Amino acid sequence: MLLAIIIFLLGLFLSLGLAQVLRVNVSRAFALYLWHSLFCLIYFYYTSTGYNDAVAYFLAASAGECELYPGTKAIRAFTCVLVAANFTLATCFALFNIFGAIGLLFFDAALGHIKYSKALDRWTSLFIRLVPFLPSISFWSAALGKDALSFLSVSVMLWSVIRLNRRKYMFAAATVLMLVVRPHIASLVVLSLAVSAIFNRGVGGAQRVGIAILALIVAAALIPFALDYAGVGRQADIETLASYVQAKQSLNMGGGSSVDIASMTLPLQMFSYMFRPLPFEAHSVVAFLGSLDNCFLLVLTLFGLRSKHLLARHDGRAFMWIYALGTLIVLSLVTANLGIAIRQKWMFLPMFIYLFLSGTSRLRRTR
């Protein structure tokens, strides 16, 4: 318990120090850290109600399953190091809470770039202040597991790509972190960067070609590895991919949070992944809280889609669109369980939120 308290305080001091670097109000950073830590406690209590991924990681590490490999095994290997240092499950949670809280701070700092707009209306300003306090973000990124690190990664990416020329090393570090926990998503990141370099106004012609070539080389190396990690195989063809998608659509169909996505069109699959469950579909407290977040996100999306400036090509928006849409399409095709979707969609939702909020700000300026 003493070690958990020490880790909590270290995380607090780290967040407050980082807030000054990221130009986030210190009192707001303090509130965000306490808010995130509250959900860490809630999730830790949630582990006592049944077996879940966090418990599985800790038990596997305690049993000596310490093979180092990207994905689930990487989290187990890291947990093995913590177990060897006499960390309990509670202290592991306290450490991963720091990862998620720092991700939340980077997310808030990225949204802060919209705050500097003189055309900001009261609704956009309100959304910017409320979005980081959505329960789903803090709940799923507060526990021992891949979600805390993947959320940290995508938040640093979002903050970095807004000023990519000055923050390219942070973007690269975030991509490596994503490669460690979710290799298939990291391949989408690199591929999106290669494609977006063509459309980015803020990058010179020679730099565009250089970034595109480098990213394509890295993507060519990552994609076969990612396909192998996902279970498709390095030499997969179109028919193999189609069979894989069909198999995944029938996976995790047990329980009240699953839907039949095989019978849906792609737009309906994308809508289900983004905005379901809705409140009338919730079958548990966790699902109901997630449904409230989904309603908030649905309203934000409807506001943002009214803007004619969503396809602006500056400040890394091309990358945000390509990565967010690409990840949404891939995940919505293979995820039938809405419970899994609630937590995994935070690997790309920060991009959509930034785009819709900045679009709403520009709509006000046009008027």
Phi, psi and omega in degrees: 000320179297317179296320178298320179294319179297316178297319178301315181292322177298319177297322179296313180295322178296318180295318181293323177291318180293329180301323180291325178291320184274000180063041173257136178306132186298318179294325177292319177299321178298316180294319180297320181293317178295320178299313180296319180294327176300317180287336172296317177295319179297316180294321179297321175295323179299327179294336180283349182270351181172174181283131177216184186299319182299316178295320180299317178299315184293317180293321179295318178295321178295331179274000176090017177276088191238028179293132183267115180199145182304150178097219183303318182295330177294319178293320177298317180297318178295321178294328176300319177297318180294318179298320178296334177269016177067029173285138171268178177299322181296317181288330173297317177299317181299322180290314180292335174300324178295317179302313180293321181294322177293321175300319179296324179292317177296322178298314179296323178295323177295316177296334178299336177296332178285330183297335184284353180287130179288344182268011185293125178269173188292328181291316178297318179300319179295316179299318181300321181286331185269328188305314181296347180262011174298130185301322184299323181300306185288326182295309186282340181260012185255358188248163172299121181155185184284334188294322180298316182286324179291324177292319175302316181299310184290329178291319177294322176300313181300312180298321184287318187289341177296325176229064191298324182299325181266345187235025185296328180288325176293321178297317179297318179297320179294324178294319177297319178298318177295324178298324181292318186262327181217084185302323182293327177287323178298323177295324176293325178299310183294318179296320178296321178296320180296315181290319184291335179301333180290328187258354187281118180289332185282002182241134180293166183300313180295320179294322178301312181297317181296314179296317182297316181295313181299315181295322179294322178297314179295319179297322179298329177278327185280321187300313177300320178297318180295320178296321178293319178298320181285348178096008181277320183111145184293330184257033185292140174251185183299318181295320178295318179297319179297319178295322179296315179298316179298320179293319180291329181293338178260001181274152180057038181274354180283155178091170185278355183262009182262149178228157180273090182278345181297331181268001183264156169282166181300315178302320178292322176299318180294319178296317179298318181293321184283317195238359177253151006281147170273165187308321182285351178261352185291138181241003180207170180296316180298317179295324180293317178297320176296325180293326177294319174299319181297321177297316178301314181294325179295315177298316179299319179295317180296321176296314185293325183291348178285345185278144176270001186253014182294333183264019175301147189254009181263169177055036174075013184293330178298315177298316182302314181295313184295314181293313184295313180293318180298315180293319179299315181297313182298312184288324180290337178286334190238006183243108180265345183264116183291334176296320176292321181297323182304320183269328184283336184289349176285003172281346178222343182302323177306326178294312179299317181299315178298316181297315182291320180292317179292327176294321177296321178297317180290331176299318178296319180297320179298318178297000000 
